[in-house]
Amino acid sequence: MAKRQVMLTFTSETGSEPIIHNLGQQFNVVTNIRQAEMGEDEGWIVLELEGEEKDIDDGIAWLISKGVRVEPSSGET
């Protein structure tokens, strides 16, 4: 199993969907929120992802396709 920590940035358009829940369900990835700050128009979440490397990569590609900005987090393992 691989672990990766990423920072997700949401806009008002992407912030209302259950994206983290769907990520875990659709891609067989365990999610763990490490830090978060959500405002009215924008927010960010530092998210730890655990699973098979391909599932994590596919999940990240899906997040990007949904309009979520994904960046490596400084605590990436």
Backbone as JSON Lines, residues from 0, in Angstrom:
{"i":0,"aa":"M","n":[0.84,-1.19,0.0],"ca":[0.0,0.0,0.0],"c":[0.88,1.24,0.0]}
{"i":1,"aa":"A","n":[0.47,2.19,-0.78],"ca":[1.19,3.46,-0.87],"c":[0.43,4.51,-0.07]}
{"i":2,"aa":"K","n":[1.17,5.53,0.36],"ca":[0.57,6.69,1.03],"c":[1.07,7.93,0.32]}
{"i":3,"aa":"R","n":[0.17,8.88,0.16],"ca":[0.54,10.15,-0.43],"c":[-0.27,11.25,0.24]}
{"i":4,"aa":"Q","n":[0.37,12.38,0.46],"ca":[-0.32,13.52,1.06],"c":[-0.38,14.65,0.04]}
{"i":5,"aa":"V","n":[-1.58,15.16,-0.18],"ca":[-1.79,16.21,-1.18],"c":[-2.62,17.34,-0.58]}
{"i":6,"aa":"M","n":[-2.5,18.52,-1.19],"ca":[-3.34,19.65,-0.81],"c":[-4.35,19.85,-1.93]}
{"i":7,"aa":"L","n":[-5.62,19.85,-1.56],"ca":[-6.71,20.09,-2.5],"c":[-7.24,21.49,-2.29]}
{"i":8,"aa":"T","n":[-7.41,22.24,-3.37],"ca":[-7.99,23.58,-3.28],"c":[-9.32,23.56,-4.02]}
{"i":9,"aa":"F","n":[-10.35,23.99,-3.32],"ca":[-11.71,23.98,-3.84],"c":[-12.18,25.4,-4.13]}
{"i":10,"aa":"T","n":[-13.05,25.54,-5.12],"ca":[-13.72,26.81,-5.4],"c":[-15.18,26.67,-4.98]}
{"i":11,"aa":"S","n":[-15.94,27.71,-5.15],"ca":[-17.35,27.64,-4.78],"c":[-18.09,26.6,-5.62]}
{"i":12,"aa":"E","n":[-17.64,26.35,-6.86],"ca":[-18.29,25.36,-7.72],"c":[-18.0,23.93,-7.26]}
{"i":13,"aa":"T","n":[-16.8,23.67,-6.77],"ca":[-16.42,22.31,-6.39],"c":[-16.61,22.03,-4.9]}
{"i":14,"aa":"G","n":[-16.81,23.05,-4.11],"ca":[-16.9,22.88,-2.66],"c":[-18.2,22.28,-2.17]}
{"i":15,"aa":"S","n":[-19.21,22.23,-3.0],"ca":[-20.51,21.72,-2.53],"c":[-20.71,20.23,-2.8]}
{"i":16,"aa":"E","n":[-19.83,19.62,-3.57],"ca":[-19.96,18.19,-3.87],"c":[-19.27,17.34,-2.81]}
{"i":17,"aa":"P","n":[-19.73,16.1,-2.59],"ca":[-19.06,15.2,-1.64],"c":[-17.83,14.54,-2.28]}
{"i":18,"aa":"I","n":[-16.87,15.35,-2.69],"ca":[-15.75,14.87,-3.5],"c":[-14.87,13.88,-2.74]}
{"i":19,"aa":"I","n":[-14.56,14.14,-1.5],"ca":[-13.68,13.24,-0.75],"c":[-14.37,11.89,-0.52]}
{"i":20,"aa":"H","n":[-15.63,11.92,-0.2],"ca":[-16.38,10.67,-0.05],"c":[-16.37,9.87,-1.35]}
{"i":21,"aa":"N","n":[-16.69,10.54,-2.45],"ca":[-16.72,9.88,-3.75],"c":[-15.35,9.34,-4.15]}
{"i":22,"aa":"L","n":[-14.3,10.07,-3.84],"ca":[-12.94,9.61,-4.12],"c":[-12.67,8.27,-3.45]}
{"i":23,"aa":"G","n":[-13.0,8.17,-2.18],"ca":[-12.78,6.93,-1.44],"c":[-13.61,5.78,-1.96]}
{"i":24,"aa":"Q","n":[-14.85,6.05,-2.33],"ca":[-15.76,5.01,-2.8],"c":[-15.41,4.53,-4.21]}
{"i":25,"aa":"Q","n":[-15.12,5.45,-5.11],"ca":[-14.92,5.1,-6.51],"c":[-13.54,4.53,-6.79]}
{"i":26,"aa":"F","n":[-12.54,4.9,-5.98],"ca":[-11.17,4.52,-6.3],"c":[-10.52,3.64,-5.23]}
{"i":27,"aa":"N","n":[-11.3,3.15,-4.28],"ca":[-10.78,2.25,-3.25],"c":[-9.55,2.85,-2.56]}
{"i":28,"aa":"V","n":[-9.67,4.11,-2.19],"ca":[-8.6,4.84,-1.52],"c":[-9.1,5.26,-0.14]}
{"i":29,"aa":"V","n":[-8.27,5.03,0.87],"ca":[-8.6,5.49,2.22],"c":[-8.17,6.94,2.33]}
{"i":30,"aa":"T","n":[-9.07,7.81,2.78],"ca":[-8.77,9.23,2.92],"c":[-8.71,9.61,4.39]}
{"i":31,"aa":"N","n":[-7.77,10.5,4.7],"ca":[-7.62,11.0,6.06],"c":[-7.35,12.49,5.97]}
{"i":32,"aa":"I","n":[-8.27,13.3,6.47],"ca":[-8.1,14.75,6.44],"c":[-7.11,15.14,7.54]}
{"i":33,"aa":"R","n":[-6.02,15.76,7.15],"ca":[-4.97,16.17,8.09],"c":[-5.15,17.62,8.56]}
{"i":34,"aa":"Q","n":[-5.57,18.49,7.66],"ca":[-5.84,19.89,7.97],"c":[-6.87,20.39,6.97]}
{"i":35,"aa":"A","n":[-7.59,21.42,7.33],"ca":[-8.57,21.97,6.39],"c":[-8.94,23.39,6.8]}
{"i":36,"aa":"E","n":[-9.29,24.17,5.81],"ca":[-9.85,25.49,6.04],"c":[-10.81,25.78,4.88]}
{"i":37,"aa":"M","n":[-12.07,25.93,5.21],"ca":[-13.08,26.18,4.19],"c":[-13.73,27.53,4.47]}
{"i":38,"aa":"G","n":[-13.79,28.34,3.43],"ca":[-14.48,29.61,3.51],"c":[-15.73,29.56,2.65]}
{"i":39,"aa":"E","n":[-16.33,30.7,2.46],"ca":[-17.56,30.75,1.68],"c":[-17.31,30.51,0.19]}
{"i":40,"aa":"D","n":[-16.19,31.04,-0.33],"ca":[-15.92,30.94,-1.77],"c":[-14.79,29.99,-2.13]}
{"i":41,"aa":"E","n":[-13.93,29.67,-1.17],"ca":[-12.78,28.82,-1.47],"c":[-12.32,28.12,-0.21]}
{"i":42,"aa":"G","n":[-11.61,27.03,-0.38],"ca":[-11.07,26.32,0.76],"c":[-9.98,25.37,0.34]}
{"i":43,"aa":"W","n":[-9.29,24.83,1.32],"ca":[-8.24,23.85,1.04],"c":[-8.29,22.74,2.08]}
{"i":44,"aa":"I","n":[-7.8,21.59,1.68],"ca":[-7.74,20.43,2.56],"c":[-6.41,19.72,2.3]}
{"i":45,"aa":"V","n":[-5.69,19.41,3.36],"ca":[-4.53,18.53,3.25],"c":[-5.06,17.13,3.52]}
{"i":46,"aa":"L","n":[-4.93,16.29,2.51],"ca":[-5.54,14.97,2.54],"c":[-4.48,13.89,2.36]}
{"i":47,"aa":"E","n":[-4.51,12.91,3.26],"ca":[-3.64,11.75,3.12],"c":[-4.42,10.67,2.39]}
{"i":48,"aa":"L","n":[-3.81,10.12,1.36],"ca":[-4.43,9.06,0.57],"c":[-3.64,7.78,0.77]}
{"i":49,"aa":"E","n":[-4.33,6.67,1.0],"ca":[-3.67,5.38,1.16],"c":[-4.38,4.36,0.29]}
{"i":50,"aa":"G","n":[-3.58,3.62,-0.48],"ca":[-4.13,2.6,-1.36],"c":[-3.08,2.16,-2.36]}
{"i":51,"aa":"E","n":[-3.53,1.47,-3.38],"ca":[-2.62,1.07,-4.45],"c":[-2.22,2.31,-5.24]}
{"i":52,"aa":"E","n":[-0.97,2.34,-5.69],"ca":[-0.44,3.51,-6.4],"c":[-1.32,3.9,-7.59]}
{"i":53,"aa":"K","n":[-1.77,2.92,-8.36],"ca":[-2.61,3.2,-9.53],"c":[-3.94,3.81,-9.1]}
{"i":54,"aa":"D","n":[-4.53,3.31,-8.02],"ca":[-5.79,3.86,-7.53],"c":[-5.62,5.31,-7.09]}
{"i":55,"aa":"I","n":[-4.52,5.6,-6.42],"ca":[-4.25,6.99,-5.99],"c":[-4.08,7.88,-7.21]}
{"i":56,"aa":"D","n":[-3.28,7.44,-8.19],"ca":[-3.08,8.23,-9.41],"c":[-4.39,8.46,-10.15]}
{"i":57,"aa":"D","n":[-5.2,7.41,-10.28],"ca":[-6.5,7.55,-10.95],"c":[-7.42,8.5,-10.19]}
{"i":58,"aa":"G","n":[-7.39,8.41,-8.87],"ca":[-8.2,9.3,-8.04],"c":[-7.79,10.75,-8.18]}
{"i":59,"aa":"I","n":[-6.49,10.99,-8.22],"ca":[-5.99,12.37,-8.39],"c":[-6.39,12.91,-9.77]}
{"i":60,"aa":"A","n":[-6.27,12.08,-10.8],"ca":[-6.69,12.51,-12.14],"c":[-8.18,12.85,-12.15]}
{"i":61,"aa":"W","n":[-8.98,12.06,-11.45],"ca":[-10.42,12.32,-11.36],"c":[-10.69,13.65,-10.64]}
{"i":62,"aa":"L","n":[-9.96,13.9,-9.54],"ca":[-10.13,15.17,-8.82],"c":[-9.86,16.35,-9.73]}
{"i":63,"aa":"I","n":[-8.77,16.27,-10.49],"ca":[-8.42,17.35,-11.41],"c":[-9.51,17.54,-12.46]}
{"i":64,"aa":"S","n":[-10.06,16.43,-12.96],"ca":[-11.13,16.53,-13.96],"c":[-12.39,17.18,-13.38]}
{"i":65,"aa":"K","n":[-12.57,17.11,-12.06],"ca":[-13.72,17.73,-11.39],"c":[-13.48,19.21,-11.09]}
{"i":66,"aa":"G","n":[-12.28,19.72,-11.39],"ca":[-11.98,21.13,-11.17],"c":[-11.28,21.43,-9.86]}
{"i":67,"aa":"V","n":[-10.81,20.4,-9.16],"ca":[-10.1,20.58,-7.9],"c":[-8.61,20.73,-8.22]}
{"i":68,"aa":"R","n":[-7.97,21.75,-7.66],"ca":[-6.52,21.89,-7.83],"c":[-5.84,20.95,-6.84]}
{"i":69,"aa":"V","n":[-4.91,20.14,-7.32],"ca":[-4.21,19.15,-6.49],"c":[-2.72,19.44,-6.55]}
{"i":70,"aa":"E","n":[-2.11,19.59,-5.37],"ca":[-0.67,19.83,-5.27],"c":[-0.09,18.9,-4.22]}
{"i":71,"aa":"P","n":[1.18,18.49,-4.4],"ca":[1.81,17.7,-3.34],"c":[1.88,18.53,-2.06]}
{"i":72,"aa":"S","n":[1.73,17.87,-0.94],"ca":[1.83,18.55,0.35],"c":[3.23,18.38,0.9]}
{"i":73,"aa":"S","n":[3.68,19.31,1.7],"ca":[5.05,19.26,2.24],"c":[5.27,18.04,3.12]}
{"i":74,"aa":"G","n":[4.2,17.45,3.64],"ca":[4.32,16.28,4.5],"c":[4.18,14.98,3.73]}
{"i":75,"aa":"E","n":[4.35,15.02,2.39],"ca":[4.14,13.82,1.58],"c":[5.09,12.7,1.99]}
{"i":76,"aa":"T","n":[4.56,11.48,2.08],"ca":[5.38,10.33,2.46],"c":[5.55,9.39,1.3]}
